[in-house]
Amino acid sequence: MIGVTENFRKIQDLLAAAARSANRSRDHIRLLAASKRQPVSAILEAASAGQRDFGENVVQEGVRKINDAARDDLVWHFIGHLQANKTAAVAEHFDWVHTVDRLRIADRLSRQRPYYAEPLNICIQVDVDAEASKSGVAPGELQELALAVAQLPRLKLRGLMCLPARRAGFDEQRKPFAALRRMLQALQQQGLELDTLSMGMSDDFAAAIHEGSTIVRIGTALFGPRPG
Ligand SMILES: *Cc1c(COP(=O)(O)O)cnc(C)c1O
């Protein structure tokens, strides 16, 4: 069986190659290890290889793993659908939330972010292909939400995230990522200081990097298939 360390090195090479072919600096692309359903031992193995950013999509599982890993040099990203009754634990334990899609959630996160912590980094999830998913704000409602989230005192709005339906082929994969990039640019023109496009997974990160992704979220290619 191929281990996490070897996969990590392979992904680093692929990210470097994708950045080169997109004429971008590798330094502007962050690898987020989607560690959901993986054991803490796999997280610690990735951390030993040099990985720092980890993504969880279930609140209780994530909080348990953050506590069990017990390392203050790791950065924890919440990447799952967030219900209002779970926001407090996320505000307390995570560093980033990628999936804000309504003001009520953002408002709760801001009020619940502990005073001793840095502002919580936020990406707004956009429903780039309306037919495929029920998560994410509709593109037509994005500007109003972004301007409101940017006002919340204990949050730092960083940018946008998308989770498009799977597409085959590089050119098809680029389309939703290009759309998200244009939405970010439109918000920047409205005066918002945004620096993050969270887009691209194991199967489509090269296309996302070509469209300006700054955070690729990779699970399977790093950890192997998720345990049942
Ligand atoms: C699981 C997950 C990923 C990673 O998926 P892989 O296909 O395993 O790379 C990325 N983003 C989100 C939101 C996820 O839940």
The ligand as a MOL file (V3000), in Angstrom:
LIG
                    3D

  0  0  0     0  0            999 V3000
M  V30 BEGIN CTAB
M  V30 COUNTS 15 15 0 0 0
M  V30 BEGIN ATOM
M  V30 1 C -14.0180 15.6110 0.5300 0
M  V30 2 C -13.9200 16.9690 0.0030 0
M  V30 3 C -12.8890 17.3410 -0.8560 0
M  V30 4 C -11.8090 16.3890 -1.3280 0
M  V30 5 O -12.3370 15.4130 -2.1850 0
M  V30 6 P -11.4040 14.3790 -2.9700 0
M  V30 7 O -12.1540 14.1050 -4.2190 0
M  V30 8 O -11.2690 13.1980 -2.0920 0
M  V30 9 O -10.1120 15.0450 -3.2350 0
M  V30 10 C -12.8530 18.6490 -1.2730 0
M  V30 11 N -13.7730 19.5530 -0.8900 0
M  V30 12 C -14.7780 19.2350 -0.0670 0
M  V30 13 C -15.7680 20.2750 0.3230 0
M  V30 14 C -14.8890 17.9420 0.3940 0
M  V30 15 O -15.9030 17.6230 1.2240 0
M  V30 END ATOM
M  V30 BEGIN BOND
M  V30 1 1 1 2
M  V30 2 1 2 3
M  V30 3 2 2 14
M  V30 4 1 3 4
M  V30 5 2 3 10
M  V30 6 1 4 5
M  V30 7 1 5 6
M  V30 8 2 6 7
M  V30 9 1 6 8
M  V30 10 1 6 9
M  V30 11 1 10 11
M  V30 12 2 11 12
M  V30 13 1 12 13
M  V30 14 1 12 14
M  V30 15 1 14 15
M  V30 END BOND
M  V30 END CTAB
M  END
